[in-house]
Amino acid sequence: MGRSDPASLHDIDMEVADRETVADGVVRLTLRATDGKPLPEWEPGAHLDLHLGDELVREYSLCGDPGDREVYQVAVLREQSGRGGSAHVHDVLETGTALRIGGPRNNFALADAQRYLFVAGGIGITPVVPMIAAAEKAGAEWRLVYGGRSRASMAFVDDLAERYGDRVEVVPQDEHGLLDLDGLLGTPQDGLLVYCCGPEPLLAAVEQRCASWPGGALHLECFSPKRSFQNDLSSFH
Ligand SMILES: Cc1cc2nc3c(=O)[nH]c(=O)nc-3n(C[C@H](O)[C@H](O)[C@H](O)COP(=O)(O)OP(=O)(O)OC[C@H]3O[C@@H](n4cnc5c(N)ncnc54)[C@H](O)[C@@H]3O)c2cc1C
């Protein structure tokens, strides 16, 4: 398939149309195709490959509006102990910078349901933003519990609270401690799908609490580099 095919997974030449700091250490990039053509469609939970340099490719979840075929949006946390991908995004990508992307792929698709619980930790909020918009549009019952180190480090907090009110529970660790996973997940609930994205310890803790839940209830997305831990989780994607 070529670029002319909207379902293409091939690389696309883009440029940064806008760059905005959306939390401490987090920038949101708005990307537009340099040829001005409509971008391939995507579903909530999808991510892009950003080609950031020789053999430096990193995946970033789409956090914008799937109905907008003009631009893609990603939000990137600077990873202090990383191998350079997120630092490149923060230090090099400015408005007007050209970069190549690999088109959307989805390992974390939102299944149809009447009820959802979304659990996000830190930058793991990115795929969840379009997911809750889709759940809302579909008329589903949903709730988001969003944890992070501090309120200032948590992207999209104000937008989410303004748009969705008390269905969004914001839990900065320095104000309220860790998420109450026993309270949230201690009792299996038929018909409720759980979508969780965040740091490895959160995924492991949620996985443990959901061990006795119905099969297929839990969906996890791991942002960490591929290694044995991710392999362990791959069956839940
Ligand atoms: C599907 C998917 C979606 C993602 N979406 C987002 C997003 O929306 N926003 C976002 O900010 N990030 C996202 N990420 C993470 C992103 O792809 C990068 O991993 C992140 O930006 C860090 O890149 P880096 O090169 O700076 O650090 P990396 O080199 O990738 O390192 C990240 C961390 O892993 C550790 N590490 C690296 N290699 C190893 C190894 N072999 N063994 C053990 N530890 C290791 C590092 O010490 C560091 O703590 C996503 C990842 C995936 C897989």
The ligand as a MOL file (V3000), in Angstrom:
LIG
                    3D

  0  0  0     0  0            999 V3000
M  V30 BEGIN CTAB
M  V30 COUNTS 53 58 0 0 0
M  V30 BEGIN ATOM
M  V30 1 C 2.9030 1.4370 22.3330 0
M  V30 2 C 3.7070 2.5220 23.0400 0
M  V30 3 C 3.1670 3.7770 23.1960 0
M  V30 4 C 3.8860 4.7750 23.8600 0
M  V30 5 N 3.3330 6.0070 24.0260 0
M  V30 6 C 4.0040 6.9660 24.6780 0
M  V30 7 C 3.4310 8.2640 24.8750 0
M  V30 8 O 2.2910 8.5240 24.4540 0
M  V30 9 N 4.1710 9.2040 25.5150 0
M  V30 10 C 5.4330 8.9340 25.9950 0
M  V30 11 O 6.0560 9.8480 26.5580 0
M  V30 12 N 6.0030 7.7260 25.8410 0
M  V30 13 C 5.3250 6.7450 25.1770 0
M  V30 14 N 5.9130 5.5250 24.9820 0
M  V30 15 C 7.3010 5.3290 25.4100 0
M  V30 16 C 8.2490 5.8250 24.3070 0
M  V30 17 O 8.1640 4.9850 23.1700 0
M  V30 18 C 9.7260 5.8320 24.7630 0
M  V30 19 O 10.0570 4.5820 25.3020 0
M  V30 20 C 9.9770 6.9350 25.7850 0
M  V30 21 O 9.7560 8.2110 25.2020 0
M  V30 22 C 11.4040 6.8680 26.2990 0
M  V30 23 O 12.3010 6.8940 25.2210 0
M  V30 24 P 13.8480 7.1570 25.5060 0
M  V30 25 O 14.5960 6.8150 24.2760 0
M  V30 26 O 14.0200 8.5160 26.0840 0
M  V30 27 O 14.1150 6.1300 26.6560 0
M  V30 28 P 14.3270 4.5390 26.5130 0
M  V30 29 O 15.7150 4.2880 26.0920 0
M  V30 30 O 13.2370 3.9630 25.7200 0
M  V30 31 O 14.2270 4.1310 28.0330 0
M  V30 32 C 13.0180 4.2350 28.7780 0
M  V30 33 C 13.2490 3.5940 30.1430 0
M  V30 34 O 13.5270 2.2010 30.0170 0
M  V30 35 C 14.8050 1.8950 30.5480 0
M  V30 36 N 15.4020 0.9290 29.6210 0
M  V30 37 C 15.7600 1.1600 28.3470 0
M  V30 38 N 16.1960 0.0280 27.7760 0
M  V30 39 C 16.1310 -0.9240 28.7050 0
M  V30 40 C 16.4330 -2.3140 28.7250 0
M  V30 41 N 16.9020 -2.9530 27.6430 0
M  V30 42 N 16.2370 -2.9810 29.8780 0
M  V30 43 C 15.7910 -2.3440 30.9520 0
M  V30 44 N 15.4670 -1.0400 31.0060 0
M  V30 45 C 15.6250 -0.3500 29.8880 0
M  V30 46 C 15.5570 3.1930 30.6340 0
M  V30 47 O 16.5050 3.1840 31.6560 0
M  V30 48 C 14.4270 4.1740 30.9090 0
M  V30 49 O 14.0750 4.1740 32.2770 0
M  V30 50 C 5.1900 4.5030 24.3470 0
M  V30 51 C 5.7490 3.2270 24.1740 0
M  V30 52 C 5.0110 2.2490 23.5310 0
M  V30 53 C 5.6270 0.8820 23.3720 0
M  V30 END ATOM
M  V30 BEGIN BOND
M  V30 1 1 1 2
M  V30 2 1 2 3
M  V30 3 2 2 52
M  V30 4 2 3 4
M  V30 5 1 4 5
M  V30 6 1 4 50
M  V30 7 2 5 6
M  V30 8 1 6 7
M  V30 9 1 6 13
M  V30 10 2 7 8
M  V30 11 1 7 9
M  V30 12 1 9 10
M  V30 13 2 10 11
M  V30 14 1 10 12
M  V30 15 2 12 13
M  V30 16 1 13 14
M  V30 17 1 14 15
M  V30 18 1 14 50
M  V30 19 1 15 16
M  V30 20 1 16 17
M  V30 21 1 16 18
M  V30 22 1 18 19
M  V30 23 1 18 20
M  V30 24 1 20 21
M  V30 25 1 20 22
M  V30 26 1 22 23
M  V30 27 1 23 24
M  V30 28 2 24 25
M  V30 29 1 24 26
M  V30 30 1 24 27
M  V30 31 1 27 28
M  V30 32 2 28 29
M  V30 33 1 28 30
M  V30 34 1 28 31
M  V30 35 1 31 32
M  V30 36 1 32 33
M  V30 37 1 33 34
M  V30 38 1 33 48
M  V30 39 1 34 35
M  V30 40 1 35 36
M  V30 41 1 35 46
M  V30 42 1 36 37
M  V30 43 1 36 45
M  V30 44 2 37 38
M  V30 45 1 38 39
M  V30 46 1 39 40
M  V30 47 2 39 45
M  V30 48 1 40 41
M  V30 49 2 40 42
M  V30 50 1 42 43
M  V30 51 2 43 44
M  V30 52 1 44 45
M  V30 53 1 46 47
M  V30 54 1 46 48
M  V30 55 1 48 49
M  V30 56 2 50 51
M  V30 57 1 51 52
M  V30 58 1 52 53
M  V30 END BOND
M  V30 END CTAB
M  END
